[in-house]
Amino acid sequence: MRLRSLSLLAACLMLAAAAASSGTYARDSNSELKRQVMEAERRFAATMKARDFEAFKRHIADEAIFFGAEGPLRGKGAIARGWRQYYDKPQAPFSWEPEEVEVVDSGTLAYSGGPIYNAAGQRIGRFNSIWRLKAPGQWEIVFDRGSNFVPPAKK
């Protein structure tokens, strides 16, 4: 009887360990993941206002791709070199803020998007970013693309 109990306990512990290592163990809810990405995007945008280039770089995955008018910037180093100019002057040349976030069911990738504003606060474009879960509660950008603002057609 005692051997049977020990075998059952060992089997339960092995199942629990397997579930935890496979990622099927308890994880944050989709709404909590959306909140995390929204906050990560807000912190990322705050780096521009604060003129904090080092904090900007910490949000970017090593293999990230940022799309721009000159073509894609591939990798954290190229992105840092390409974006350094936006952090050099005392006043931020533009700002952005998230207005929508979606997270895939696996909880590992997320989309964020929202308006881009010039220094005068006028809407000039829209950003679209893809975030990847790096560790629990830690998100990094893997893709980013901005586009020009096109006002809605008047009817």
Helices and strands as residue ranges (DSSP letters): H 2-21, H 30-50, H 53-58, E 60-67, E 73-74, H 76-88, E 94-96, E 100-103, E 109-118, E 123-135, E 138-148
